Amino acid sequence: MATAAATSAVGVGTGQALEQLEVNHDFARSLPKIELHAHLSGSISRKCLHEVWTMKKAEDPNLAVEDPLLAIPPDKVDYDLETFFPLFSSYIYKLCSDKPSIIHTTRSVLQDFQSDNVVYLELRTTPRAIPDQNISKKVYVEAILACLTEHNNLPTNTLSAKLILSVDRRNTLQQAEEVIDLALAYRDAGIVGVDLCGDPTKGPITTFTSAFARAKRAGLKITLHFAEAPTSASDEELWELLRWAPDRIGHVIHVNDEVKREIVRRGVGVELCLSCNVHARMITGGFGEHHFGWWWKGGSVGVALSTDDVGVFCSPLSNEYVLAATHFGLSRADVKELCLGAVEIIFGEEAEKERLREVYRSWAGW
Ligand SMILES: CNc1ncnc2c1ncn2[C@@H]1O[C@H](COP(=O)(O)O)[C@@H](O)[C@H]1O
């Protein structure tokens, strides 16, 4: 294995081999990055939520929603799965509750990824109706897509953003079918796939088998939250999810050797979220014990380091690269290999893949 990130700093352009150059924060920040597992509502920074709260409070002094800076204190990242999921329905959705707040927060999320030098983003969100605002799920999806298009069309932006629509494990089959319908209807407007997410204690996932089969038949790409918690990692559930023929899977924590072998045999891409898994105590141990180590060297499948919910866990993608490098001894050459592997598992088209390969080939920062 190449030189660990913690070794002494050596600069770019010193003529040293890629293996010997350090993966530090400056390098990771300027590295063009690919983000494939980011939930829109979980990616909103506390600062941005605070802005929304301030605007709403000015409009309505009786607003019965606590200031985000108090409700989600700035340094708090230790949300476990029991405290994490209620954060959305009982808090964040109360702030992102109308068109202006949805547009403001989506723009802010895109800007945050752009500022961290993410060059390709597949953002995901669960279509959400807000009847008292006349917002249907269709209107919600259109509003998000409009923000993505606006961002992508600005020539100074280097980030290209696509959308994945999520089915929540709490959904009914009919609600899941609605998500698939929307994904198909807005395919040409930037939707590249569908996801299964939500509280892993909810189920059963067989409710959605026919909906995901239809998505697959129609050519939509599929990503699934996979073995995220012991309750969602029975053999029965994992083999059922694999029968849906996912193109990628996320988290991939509680998997036995047989399932791992099958994932590798099929070449399913994995989306790994170090900070989320450590802070939410979804794995035993710290960063050094994260299964990234296994997938990176033992997996031979594309691995996309991802943030999951940067608004909650507060670790931008550049920091995830530093963490991976620090705890698993990645050199700059390893990071290049990792990035090129992520290119191959994006849901975007071949032309987008070629653009990204070229970005990495020609990047002067190696
Ligand atoms: C531990 N990580 C996770 N595991 C599973 N589902 C997650 C998640 N993080 C976020 N979500 C899902 O994303 C929704 C919020 O974003 P959107 O409103 O869709 O943009 C949450 O309600 C949850 O269902």
The ligand as an SDF file (V2000), in Angstrom:
LIG
                    3D

 24 26  0  0  0  0  0  0  0  0999 V2000
  -28.5570    6.9310    7.3600 C   0  0  0  0  0  0  0  0  0  0  0  0
  -28.8770    7.4450    6.0900 N   0  0  0  0  0  0  0  0  0  0  0  0
  -30.0840    7.3010    5.5030 C   0  0  0  0  0  0  0  0  0  0  0  0
  -30.6520    6.0820    5.3580 N   0  0  0  0  0  0  0  0  0  0  0  0
  -31.8740    5.9500    4.7920 C   0  0  0  0  0  0  0  0  0  0  0  0
  -32.5920    6.9770    4.3410 N   0  0  0  0  0  0  0  0  0  0  0  0
  -32.0700    8.2020    4.4800 C   0  0  0  0  0  0  0  0  0  0  0  0
  -30.8000    8.4180    5.0500 C   0  0  0  0  0  0  0  0  0  0  0  0
  -30.5460    9.7280    5.0390 N   0  0  0  0  0  0  0  0  0  0  0  0
  -31.6450   10.3280    4.4890 C   0  0  0  0  0  0  0  0  0  0  0  0
  -32.5600    9.3900    4.1670 N   0  0  0  0  0  0  0  0  0  0  0  0
  -33.8850    9.5960    3.5670 C   0  0  0  0  0  0  0  0  0  0  0  0
  -33.9110   10.8640    2.9480 O   0  0  0  0  0  0  0  0  0  0  0  0
  -34.9960   11.6630    3.4360 C   0  0  0  0  0  0  0  0  0  0  0  0
  -34.5840   13.1070    3.4910 C   0  0  0  0  0  0  0  0  0  0  0  0
  -34.2790   13.6220    2.2360 O   0  0  0  0  0  0  0  0  0  0  0  0
  -35.3660   13.9330    1.1070 P   0  0  0  0  0  0  0  0  0  0  0  0
  -36.5670   14.5510    1.7890 O   0  0  0  0  0  0  0  0  0  0  0  0
  -35.6810   12.6540    0.4410 O   0  0  0  0  0  0  0  0  0  0  0  0
  -34.6850   14.9160    0.2180 O   0  0  0  0  0  0  0  0  0  0  0  0
  -35.2740   11.0580    4.8180 C   0  0  0  0  0  0  0  0  0  0  0  0
  -36.6040   11.2420    5.2130 O   0  0  0  0  0  0  0  0  0  0  0  0
  -34.9600    9.5830    4.6380 C   0  0  0  0  0  0  0  0  0  0  0  0
  -36.0680    8.8730    4.1550 O   0  0  0  0  0  0  0  0  0  0  0  0
  1  2  1  0
  2  3  1  0
  3  4  1  0
  3  8  2  0
  4  5  2  0
  5  6  1  0
  6  7  2  0
  7  8  1  0
  7 11  1  0
  8  9  1  0
  9 10  2  0
 10 11  1  0
 11 12  1  0
 12 13  1  0
 12 23  1  0
 13 14  1  0
 14 15  1  0
 14 21  1  0
 15 16  1  0
 16 17  1  0
 17 18  2  0
 17 19  1  0
 17 20  1  0
 21 22  1  0
 21 23  1  0
 23 24  1  0
M  END
$$$$
